[in-house]
Amino acid sequence: MKFHEMEISKVEKALETDFLSGLSQEQAESRLRKHGFNELDAGEKQSALLLFFSQFKDFMVLVLLAATLISGLLGEYIDAIAIIAIVIINGFLGFFQERRAEKSLDALKELSAPQAMVLRDGNWIKIPSKEMVVGDILRFASGDRIGADVRVIDAKSLEIEESALTGESLPVSKHTDCLSNPNPGIGDMENIAFMGTMITRGSGSGVVIATGMKTAMGQIAGLLQSAESQETPLQRRLEQLGKILITVALFLTVLVVAIGVIQGHDIYTMFLAGVSLAVAAIPEGLPAIVTVALSLGVQKMIKKNAIVRKLPAVETLGCASVICSDKTGTMTQNKMTVTHLWSGGQTWTVDGVGYQPKGNFFKNEQKILLKDEKALQQMLVFGMLCNHSEISLKDEEYILDGDPTEGALLVSAMKAGFHRQKLLEEFTIINEFPFDSVRKMMSIHVKDKHGKHFIVTKGAPDVLLGISETILWSGRNQILNKETQLKVQDAINSLASQALRTIAIAYKPIKANTLILSEHEAEKNLTFIGVQGMIDPPRPEVRDAVKECKEAGIKTVMITGDHVITAKAIAAQLGILTKKSKVFDGKTLSAMTVDELEEVVEEVSVFARVSPEHKLKIVNALQNRGHIVAMTGDGVNDAPAIKAADIGVAMGITGTDVAKEASALVLLDDNFATIKAAIKEGRNIYENIRKFVRYLLASNVGEILVMLFAMILALPLPLLPIQILWVNLVTDGLPAMALGLDRPEENVMKRGPRSPNEGVFSRGLGWKVVSRGFLIGIVTLLAFMIIYHNDPSQLDYAQTIAFATLVMAQLIHVFDCRSEKSVLSRNPFGNQFLVWAVISSLVLMLVVIYYPPLQPIFHTLPIAAKDWLLIVGLSSVPTFLLAGSFLLRKTK
């Protein structure tokens, strides 16, 4: 049923309602029971129990659980308890982080839940919008958010901002007439008010024609079901690492058992040794440390105005190669601002940010004194008088109540020192002829303090130019001849070419006793004063953020529902649009397949007048070209693309519930610069993950080689399983976590994004792990052999020496892991967390060695002072030997 084509009386009959008294309470309750609440489906929420158990699906965690089972079956209960403890801690960390993010999002949803004023049983009552039903009569005014799809039945200068649905930043005029076009686009349905849109001007009423998922927003939200979420690069890498480690562990277990049996040892003893080696091969603390590092990144992001809904999202941003960003509110302030003014052949500019009434006026780039510019003052005063908007200061922020265009006129006058309340003491408004979309203007009849009467009119420049007889030029009224008209038109075109929306101001004096009864009588024979040009300006910090992203090898693409001219102007100001860049509009995109778009998508920097399907097509085309795509947006129209992107970013202030549900990251300040900060944080987190993976695996390689070489040489085990587990979980854990807190290196935003196909061991990480691990294993085995061969009866003492040497070698090596180059290339004390973590690990090692109650558990003995020289000397070799070779290469 197409309500936009129907006469109002037929709409009333079709919906079985009464425009004068509304639905009865019984009717409303019956329809609510039948059709359900007026809500968008958020999908089934995972229960707390399922969310907790989902933390144990990770491949590494499953490997650890298998190790726990084997250890328990072999009677190694301490090992089993230690492993299961770290697995459970890891599960709780992930569970609490995801729950916290969901609660933060629920709080945002509560803030955006609107109320509605409906007519029931002849009385206007306020109800939660979710209780509205089809047939309800809804009343709304400036500042209200529409809670359902509504056929407008009464409109008084009604304008609605529909950017959440269409991406169009400017308000749309609404009327009550039926439409002749049978299949209009959403943006062309001028007699329908849609769920989630905002009244910016005027008032009206309407009848609810659709609720919940049957609204336009609900229908677009259905696209989310076909948009698949992407697995993050970090998840893919960790899964790859887990498979490598389990393969290595199984191979080593089989190898050790085979070597032992060949050497004549019994199978049970060798199987136990093989499991010990498998435990050494698997870094038990890795999943927990990755989770902790990501959680710490989440906490940092909250301080930077971003809520992370999914832990790996922070790291994924770090490898983003393209950011597809909405324009309105993300790159711009979403606050219409006057930047240029023209009158009588002169042009002025004005600076300032948002609705803050502070700014300076310039002419020819020179600051001016307003007292010398009479025409400018008159234009500003009349623009403020012919105005319904209000600017108020709330919580140290200037808030607009009313139409954005009128708000811009109000602020431009306030920057000149004018105040509406003071003007109303000097001018009395006698009558008003409201704005409507047919006349494209508004007029007021005013009297000043001297008793003089004026008509003041503001509206579309072309319209006002056509009804003006004279023009204010050089301080005097002149006849508006064809030559002057051309000059004015050139000025208007010049402002429009800069993507400025223009509003003209005109007036005429009238006799004191003249009674103006109609707008037709008021709006003729005017004197044209001038034009104010306004735009939703870029956020001041966004240009630098775009530049920094470009230096980091990240392309920024603007995707907007706004007009091409406006999009190009803003993109050029922000440095997004270059001479080589292309601009596509919705018509061009509609004519192209995804394959055709793939061929040219990397050359396009601006997409304007796009639909939800277009946004999804753009994201898919970029992904097919191998890009990691971050997609930002706030409306339901953005949600399918947000979900399909590698990382979806929703706006916290203007964002709809559907957009937030589809996203992995929610920006509390709706600011593009916050995305840049997230990318920097994500890159650093990934580099820190590489650091502690390098540290943990090098340590584990050392442990593996110690055990393997001992088996080959037919030596006793240099390390016991409980000692290996202690090193992996406790001694290695604290320094590894501290590496996760390391500050970014200076060039983190100066290099290109890493490839999404980059392996875990890329950029020389594999060689560093093997070479450092080999040396750690050799010095540990050497320490063991020296002590054991001196006195074979002191096996426990030799194992204690090996244990201490391994721990010391790893704690020295951890400082080498802070840099891709060498331990000498960064200040070793630059990470205070790491310094204290190493000290803590040293203390814990000494406690295990010297505290009598723990000695039987860990099979340790107190180490003599003279043997510490051997331990420290050998443990320094792996790090400083390789550091020396780095210095030699650098010198050459």
PAZADREN-849464 format. One record per residue (C-alpha): y, x negated, z. Coordinates in steps of 0.25 Angstrom, whole numbers, plus 5000, padded with zeros to 4 digits. Each point is the difference from the previous one (the first is absolute). Example, Ala and Ser with C-alpha at 12.3 -4.5 7.8 and 13.67 -1.06 7.14 Angstrom:
<nodes>
498249515031;501449944998;
</nodes>
This chain:
<nodes>
500050005000;501349934995;501050055010;501149924993;500050094988;500050135008;501250095004;500350005015;499550145002;498749974993;499849885009;500250095012;498950104995;499049904996;500049935014;500050145007;501249965009;501350065004;501349924997;500850085010;499050005012;499049894997;498550015003;499650065013;499349925010;498750064998;500149974985;500449855003;498849985009;499150074990;500449904989;500049885009;498550035004;499750024985;500749884994;500149915012;501249915005;501149964991;499549855000;499749894991;498549955001;500049865007;498649984997;498950005011;500449915011;498949905005;499650035015;500349895010;498549975001;499849984985;501249924999;499549915011;498649984993;500749984987;500549875005;498549955000;499850014985;500649874996;498949904994;500349895010;499950105012;498650044994;499649864999;500449985015;499250125004;498849954993;500249865007;500150085014;498650074997;499349874996;500649935013;499550115009;498650014994;499949855002;500450015015;501449944998;500750115007;501349925004;500249974985;499750154997;501050055010;501149904996;499950044985;500050155003;501249985009;500849944989;499550114990;500550115010;501349935003;500250004985;499750144998;501050055011;501149914994;499850074987;499950145006;501249995009;500949954989;499650114990;500250115011;501349945003;500550014986;499550144998;500750045013;501349944995;499850084987;499850135007;501349985007;500749984987;499350134995;500550085012;501549954997;499950064986;499350135004;501150114996;500350145006;500350124992;500950125002;499250124994;500250155000;499050085008;500150155003;501450004996;500449885010;500349864997;499149915008;499749855000;498549964999;499349874997;499949984985;498549995000;500050155004;500750054988;499250084990;500250054986;501050125000;500849955011;501550014998;500649865003;501549975003;500649864999;501349925000;500549864998;499249905008;498750095000;498749954994;499250104992;498750035007;499250064988;500250034985;501150114999;500550094989;501550015002;500650145002;501449965005;500849884998;501449965004;500449874994;498549955003;499649864996;498749945004;499649855001;498649994994;499849854999;498750015009;499450084989;500649964987;500749865003;501350064996;501149945009;501150114998;499950145005;499650114990;500850134999;499250135003;500250144995;499350145001;499950034985;498650004993;499749884991;499750024985;499249884999;498550035003;499649865003;501149935006;499949865008;500150005015;501449944998;500450124991;499650115009;501450045005;499650135007;498949945008;500249925013;498849915003;499349965013;500549875006;501450004993;501350005007;501250094999;501349924998;501050104997;500250155001;499050105005;499150114996;498750075002;498650024993;498750055000;498849915003;499150004987;499049885004;499649935013;499249885004;499149944988;500550104991;501449955000;500549914989;499949895011;498650045003;499650004985;500549864998;499349955013;498750044993;500249884991;499749925012;498550045000;499849934986;500849885004;499049905006;500449905011;499949854997;499249905008;500949895005;499949864995;499849965015;498850095001;499449954987;500249855005;499450025014;498850084994;499849884990;500149905012;499050085008;499050004989;500249854998;499849975015;498750095001;499449944988;500349865006;499550045014;498750064994;499849874991;500249915012;499150085009;498849994989;500349854998;500049965015;498750085002;499449934988;500449865004;499650025015;498650054996;499849894990;500449905012;498950075008;500850095009;499550145004;500650124992;500650075012;500849885004;500549974986;500350154998;500950005013;500749874994;500250074987;500650125007;500949905007;500549944987;500250144994;500950035012;500749874998;500250044985;500750135003;501450005007;499850115010;501550015003;500550014986;500050164999;500750015013;501049894997;500350064986;500250145007;500949935011;500849934989;500250134992;500450075013;501049905004;500650024986;500050155002;500849985013;501049914992;500150104989;500450115011;501149925004;500549994986;500050154998;498650024994;498750075005;498749944995;499050114998;498949914995;499849865006;499749934987;501250064994;500949895005;499249894993;499950084987;501550004999;500049855001;499349994987;500850114993;500549964986;500750134996;500850095009;500350144994;501150065008;500750135000;501549994998;500650115009;500149975015;499149874998;500949914991;501250095002;500650065013;499850144996;501450035003;501050034989;501249915001;501350004992;500249864994;501050024989;501350094999;500850024988;501450074998;501149994990;499449884993;499749925013;498749975006;499749975014;498749955007;499650025014;498949935008;499250045013;498650045003;499450145001;500850105008;500749905009;501550044998;500449854999;500449934987;501149944992;500750044987;500249914988;500750004987;499849884990;499149945011;501249995009;500050085014;501150105000;500950085010;499750154998;501550045004;500449944986;498950094992;500550145001;499150054989;498849945007;500450065013;500250144994;498649994994;499349965013;500750115008;499750114990;498649954999;499950015016;500650145000;499250064989;498749975008;499050065010;499249885004;500149935014;499849865004;499649985015;499649885008;498650015007;499349895007;501049894993;499750064986;500950084991;499250134996;500450094989;499950155001;500250064987;499949974985;499949854997;501150014989;501050065009;499649905011;500349894991;501450064997;500250025015;499649855003;500949954990;501250075006;499649955014;500049864995;501550024997;500250055014;500050154998;499350095009;499750154996;500450065014;501449934999;500150054986;499750145004;501249995009;500949974989;499350104989;499550145002;498950054991;500350144996;498950034991;498849934993;499250024987;498749945002;499349904991;498950064990;499249944990;500650084989;501549975002;499649865005;501249995009;500550055014;501550045004;500850025012;501450075002;500749915011;501450005006;500649875006;500949995012;501250024991;499650134996;499649964986;498850064993;498949934991;498750034993;499149875002;498849994991;498949914999;498850004990;499449944987;501149914993;499850064986;500250145006;501249975008;500649924988;499850134991;500850095010;501149905003;501450004993;500649885007;499649875006;500549915011;500449874993;500849895006;500450095011;500550114991;499550134994;499849984984;499550094990;498549984998;500049984984;498849964992;500449855001;500050015015;498750085000;499349894992;500549905011;499450085011;498750034993;499949854997;500249975015;498950115004;499049944990;500349865005;499650055014;498850074995;499549884993;500049935013;499050115005;501150065008;500050155003;501450054998;500850115007;501450034995;501250055009;501150094995;501150095006;501150104997;501250055008;500250155002;501050095005;499950035015;499850154998;499049994988;498750075003;498949934993;498850095000;499049944990;499549864997;500450024985;501550025004;499949885010;499349904990;501049994989;501349934996;499649885010;500549865001;498949904999;500249895011;498849914997;498549985002;499149945011;498749934996;498949995009;498649955001;498849995009;500349855002;498949895002;499749955014;500849875002;498749935004;499150044989;500649914989;499649875009;498750065003;499750024985;500549864997;499049945011;498950094994;500349944986;500049865006;498650035006;499550044986;500050155004;500650104989;500850125005;499950124991;500850125003;499450144998;500950125002;500250144996;501549984998;500749994986;499849874992;501549965000;500050015015;498749925002;500449894990;501449995007;499349985014;498949914995;501049914993;500849995013;498849965008;499549904990;498850084996;500450024986;500249884991;500449984986;498549994996;499650125009;499650144993;500350145006;499150114997;500250155003;499150115003;499950054985;499649864996;498949995011;499550144996;499749954986;499249885004;498649995005;499749905012;499449904990;501350004992;500849995012;499249885005;500549924987;501450015004;500150045015;500349855004;501350014992;500550125006;500949995013;500550155001;499350134998;500950125001;499850155000;498649995003;499050105005;498849985011;499049984988;500949894994;500149935013;498550005001;499949954986;500949885002;499349965013;498650004992;500649934988;500549885009;498750005008;499249994987;500949884996;499549935013;501250035009;499950035015;501050115001;500850055011;500550144998;501250065008;500450155001;500450115009;499650134993;498850084997;500249964985;499849855005;498750025008;499049994989;500649874995;500149955015;498550035002;499649934987;500849885002;499449885007;501050025011;500750135002;501450005007;500650135005;501450035006;500050045014;501450075000;500050084987;498549994997;499150124999;498750025009;499249994987;500649864996;499849955014;498650045000;499749934987;500749875004;499549875007;501449975005;501250095005;501449945000;500850065012;501349964993;499750044986;500549864995;499549914989;500449885008;498950045010;499049994989;500449864997;499949965015;498650065000;499649924988;500549875007;499250045012;498850034992;500049874993;500149935013;498950085006;499149964988;500349865001;499850005015;498650074998;499749884990;500449905011;499050065010;498950034990;500249854997;500049965014;498850095004;499149964988;500349855001;499650015015;498750084996;499749904988;500149895011;499050085009;499050034989;500049854995;499849955014;498850095002;499449984986;500249855000;499349995014;498850084994;499949914988;500049885009;499050065009;501050005012;500150105011;501050114999;501449945002;500650135004;499350125006;500250154995;500950045012;500949874998;500250044985;500350145004;501049955011;500749924989;500050114990;500550115009;500949935011;500449864996;500250044985;500650145003;501349965007;500549904990;499650094988;500850115006;501249915002;499949964986;500150154996;501449995007;500549884992;501450014994;500150004985;500149884992;501449984993;499450034986;499350135004;501050084991;500249894990;498750014993;499350104991;499050115006;498649955001;499050064990;499250125005;498849934995;500349885008;498749965008;500049975015;499849854997;501149984990;501149905000;499149895005;499650085013;498549984997;500249854999;500849995013;498950095007;498949914995;500749865002;500550035014;498750075004;499249884995;500849905008;500050095013;498550014998;499849854998;500849965012;499450115009;498649954996;500449855002;500550035014;498750075003;499149894994;500849895008;499850065013;498650054997;499549864995;500549935012;499250105009;499150104994;499750065013;501450055002;499950104989;500950105007;501149905002;499949964985;500150144996;501250025009;500749884993;499750064987;500650135005;501349935005;500149924987;499950134991;501050075008;501049895000;499849974985;500350154997;501250015010;500649884993;499750054986;500750135003;501349944999;499649954986;499850144996;501450045001;500449944987;499450004986;500349854999;499849925013;500150005015;501249914999;500850094991;500450105010;500449995015;498750015008;500850075011;500750104991;499050115004;500150015015;498950105000;499149904994;500449895010;499650095012;498850064993;499549854998;500349975015;499350135004;498749964992;500049865006;500150065014;498850104997;499249884994;500249925013;499750125009;498650024992;499849855002;500449975014;499950145007;498650005007;499750154999;500249994985;499249874998;498650075000;500450114991;500649914989;499049885003;501249905002;500249885010;501349935004;500549904991;500349865005;501449954997;499649884991;499350104991;501350084997;500549884992;498850014991;500250154999;501549994997;499949894991;498950064991;500650145000;501449954995;499349944987;499850124992;501550045000;500749875000;499149934990;500450114990;501450005004;500049854998;499550024986;501150114997;501149905004;499449894991;500050104988;501450045004;500549855000;499449984987;
</nodes>
